[in-house]
Amino acid sequence: MNTPEQNFAALGLNLPPAPLPLGVYKPCLIDGKYLYVSGHGTVKDDKSLIIGRIGETMNAEEGKLAARQVGLAILSTIKTNLGSLDKVKRVIKVLGMVNCTPDFEKHPFIINGCSELFAKVWGEDNGIGVRSAVGMGSLPDNIPVEVEALFELV
């Protein structure tokens, strides 16, 4: 059985730089055996953001890829602050927010981009937690997806 670090390496994906807070909050906080991760956006490898609104300037497939990018930003924050993805035992909860038009109804499909990434890193048993996927009228800087998450530590 591979470790989360080995699973991530096998995906061949890059981690963007861990985003710095743009407000008065911490990127993550450890409380006992839990790691709370603040809402993350669509930070790319060059620190720029994926921008757009699902159903207006982006389609669902582009939105799903944006959600995966948010997942990568969360992994980067975990690795930067804890030193290794192996220090996380499992995903407990994911809250995915989708910047979309009022008629868009496929929020879970979009957030699957992040959830599928976590499932590949921590495996089916530990990488899939409970989840909410909701639509928003807007998100900061017009990013298409924001995700916050709760993890259990080893």
The 8 nearest C-alpha neighbors of each residue, nearest first, counted from 0:
[[1, 2, 6, 5, 3, 122, 121, 4],
 [2, 0, 5, 6, 3, 4, 121, 122],
 [1, 3, 5, 4, 6, 85, 0, 121],
 [2, 4, 6, 120, 121, 85, 5, 84],
 [5, 3, 7, 2, 6, 84, 85, 8],
 [6, 4, 8, 2, 7, 3, 1, 9],
 [7, 5, 3, 120, 9, 4, 8, 2],
 [6, 8, 4, 10, 120, 9, 5, 3],
 [7, 9, 5, 10, 6, 11, 4, 12],
 [10, 8, 6, 7, 11, 5, 12, 4],
 [11, 9, 7, 8, 12, 6, 119, 120],
 [12, 10, 9, 8, 13, 7, 6, 14],
 [11, 13, 10, 14, 8, 7, 9, 71],
 [14, 12, 15, 11, 44, 71, 8, 10],
 [13, 15, 71, 75, 16, 72, 12, 44],
 [14, 16, 44, 43, 72, 17, 13, 75],
 [17, 15, 18, 44, 75, 14, 46, 72],
 [16, 18, 76, 75, 72, 15, 19, 79],
 [19, 17, 16, 20, 72, 42, 76, 46],
 [18, 20, 21, 17, 26, 25, 16, 22],
 [21, 19, 22, 26, 24, 18, 25, 23],
 [22, 20, 19, 23, 24, 18, 25, 26],
 [23, 21, 20, 24, 25, 19, 26, 37],
 [22, 24, 20, 21, 25, 26, 19, 37],
 [25, 23, 22, 20, 26, 37, 21, 27],
 [24, 26, 27, 20, 28, 37, 23, 36],
 [27, 25, 37, 36, 20, 24, 28, 76],
 [28, 26, 36, 25, 35, 37, 34, 29],
 [27, 29, 35, 34, 30, 36, 25, 26],
 [28, 30, 34, 33, 31, 35, 27, 32],
 [31, 29, 33, 32, 34, 28, 35, 152],
 [32, 30, 33, 29, 34, 152, 151, 28],
 [31, 33, 152, 151, 30, 34, 29, 153],
 [34, 32, 151, 30, 31, 152, 29, 150],
 [33, 35, 29, 150, 28, 149, 151, 36],
 [34, 36, 149, 28, 27, 148, 29, 33],
 [37, 35, 27, 148, 147, 26, 149, 34],
 [38, 36, 147, 26, 27, 39, 35, 148],
 [37, 39, 147, 146, 145, 36, 40, 148],
 [40, 38, 146, 145, 69, 37, 147, 73],
 [41, 39, 145, 69, 42, 144, 142, 38],
 [40, 42, 69, 48, 49, 68, 65, 43],
 [43, 41, 48, 46, 40, 47, 72, 15],
 [42, 44, 46, 45, 15, 47, 48, 41],
 [43, 45, 15, 46, 16, 42, 14, 13],
 [44, 46, 43, 47, 15, 16, 42, 48],
 [47, 45, 43, 44, 42, 48, 16, 15],
 [48, 46, 45, 43, 42, 49, 44, 41],
 [49, 47, 42, 41, 43, 50, 46, 142],
 [48, 50, 41, 142, 42, 65, 51, 47],
 [51, 49, 142, 141, 48, 143, 52, 140],
 [52, 50, 143, 56, 142, 141, 57, 53],
 [51, 53, 99, 143, 98, 55, 56, 57],
 [52, 54, 99, 57, 55, 58, 98, 62],
 [53, 55, 100, 58, 57, 99, 103, 52],
 [54, 56, 52, 53, 57, 100, 99, 58],
 [55, 57, 52, 51, 53, 54, 58, 50],
 [58, 56, 53, 55, 52, 54, 61, 51],
 [57, 59, 61, 60, 53, 54, 62, 56],
 [58, 60, 62, 61, 63, 109, 53, 57],
 [61, 59, 63, 62, 58, 64, 109, 57],
 [62, 60, 64, 58, 59, 63, 57, 65],
 [61, 63, 59, 65, 60, 64, 109, 58],
 [62, 64, 109, 112, 66, 60, 65, 61],
 [65, 63, 67, 61, 66, 62, 112, 68],
 [64, 66, 62, 68, 63, 67, 41, 61],
 [67, 65, 112, 69, 63, 113, 68, 64],
 [68, 66, 113, 112, 70, 64, 69, 65],
 [69, 67, 71, 65, 66, 70, 41, 64],
 [68, 70, 41, 66, 72, 71, 67, 40],
 [69, 71, 113, 67, 73, 68, 72, 74],
 [70, 72, 68, 74, 69, 73, 14, 75],
 [71, 73, 75, 69, 70, 74, 15, 17],
 [74, 72, 70, 76, 75, 71, 77, 69],
 [75, 73, 71, 77, 72, 76, 78, 70],
 [76, 74, 72, 17, 78, 73, 77, 14],
 [75, 77, 17, 73, 79, 74, 78, 80],
 [78, 76, 74, 80, 75, 79, 81, 73],
 [77, 79, 82, 83, 75, 81, 76, 80],
 [80, 78, 76, 77, 82, 81, 75, 17],
 [79, 81, 77, 78, 82, 76, 27, 83],
 [82, 80, 78, 77, 83, 79, 86, 84],
 [83, 81, 78, 79, 80, 84, 77, 86],
 [84, 82, 78, 85, 81, 86, 4, 77],
 [83, 85, 86, 4, 78, 87, 3, 77],
 [84, 86, 83, 87, 3, 4, 2, 88],
 [87, 85, 84, 153, 83, 152, 88, 81],
 [88, 86, 152, 85, 153, 84, 89, 151],
 [89, 87, 153, 152, 151, 86, 125, 85],
 [90, 88, 125, 151, 126, 150, 87, 91],
 [89, 91, 150, 128, 126, 127, 125, 92],
 [90, 92, 128, 150, 149, 129, 89, 151],
 [93, 91, 129, 149, 128, 130, 148, 90],
 [92, 94, 148, 130, 147, 95, 131, 129],
 [95, 93, 131, 147, 146, 130, 132, 148],
 [94, 96, 146, 132, 110, 145, 131, 93],
 [97, 95, 133, 145, 144, 134, 132, 146],
 [96, 98, 134, 144, 135, 99, 143, 133],
 [99, 97, 143, 135, 137, 52, 138, 136],
 [100, 98, 53, 52, 97, 54, 134, 135],
 [99, 101, 102, 103, 54, 53, 55, 136],
 [102, 100, 103, 99, 136, 134, 104, 135],
 [101, 103, 100, 104, 54, 99, 105, 134],
 [104, 102, 100, 101, 105, 99, 54, 53],
 [105, 103, 106, 102, 134, 101, 107, 99],
 [106, 104, 108, 107, 103, 109, 59, 134],
 [105, 107, 109, 108, 132, 104, 133, 134],
 [108, 106, 110, 132, 109, 105, 111, 133],
 [109, 107, 111, 105, 106, 110, 63, 112],
 [110, 108, 63, 106, 111, 107, 62, 112],
 [111, 109, 112, 107, 113, 108, 66, 95],
 [110, 112, 114, 108, 113, 109, 115, 107],
 [113, 111, 67, 63, 66, 110, 115, 114],
 [112, 114, 67, 70, 66, 116, 111, 110],
 [113, 115, 111, 117, 116, 112, 118, 110],
 [114, 116, 118, 117, 111, 113, 112, 119],
 [117, 115, 119, 113, 114, 118, 120, 67],
 [116, 118, 120, 126, 114, 119, 115, 121],
 [119, 117, 126, 122, 115, 123, 116, 121],
 [118, 120, 116, 122, 117, 121, 115, 6],
 [121, 119, 3, 117, 6, 7, 118, 122],
 [122, 120, 126, 3, 125, 118, 119, 117],
 [123, 121, 118, 126, 119, 125, 124, 120],
 [122, 124, 118, 126, 125, 127, 121, 119],
 [125, 123, 122, 126, 127, 121, 118, 89],
 [126, 124, 89, 121, 122, 127, 123, 90],
 [127, 125, 118, 121, 117, 122, 90, 123],
 [128, 126, 118, 125, 90, 123, 124, 114],
 [129, 127, 91, 90, 92, 130, 126, 93],
 [128, 130, 92, 91, 93, 127, 131, 90],
 [131, 129, 93, 92, 94, 128, 132, 95],
 [130, 132, 94, 95, 133, 93, 129, 107],
 [133, 131, 95, 107, 106, 96, 94, 110],
 [132, 134, 96, 106, 97, 95, 131, 135],
 [133, 135, 97, 96, 98, 99, 106, 136],
 [136, 134, 98, 137, 97, 99, 96, 133],
 [135, 137, 98, 99, 134, 100, 138, 101],
 [138, 136, 98, 135, 141, 139, 99, 52],
 [137, 139, 141, 98, 142, 140, 135, 143],
 [140, 138, 141, 142, 137, 40, 145, 143],
 [139, 141, 142, 138, 50, 48, 137, 51],
 [142, 140, 138, 139, 50, 51, 143, 137],
 [143, 141, 50, 140, 51, 144, 138, 139],
 [142, 144, 98, 52, 51, 97, 50, 141],
 [145, 143, 97, 96, 142, 66, 98, 40],
 [146, 144, 40, 96, 39, 38, 95, 97],
 [147, 145, 95, 38, 39, 94, 96, 148],
 [148, 146, 38, 37, 94, 36, 93, 39],
 [147, 149, 93, 36, 92, 94, 35, 150],
 [148, 150, 35, 92, 91, 34, 36, 90],
 [151, 149, 90, 34, 91, 33, 89, 152],
 [150, 152, 33, 89, 88, 32, 87, 34],
 [153, 151, 87, 88, 32, 33, 86, 150],
 [152, 88, 86, 87, 151, 32, 85, 89]]
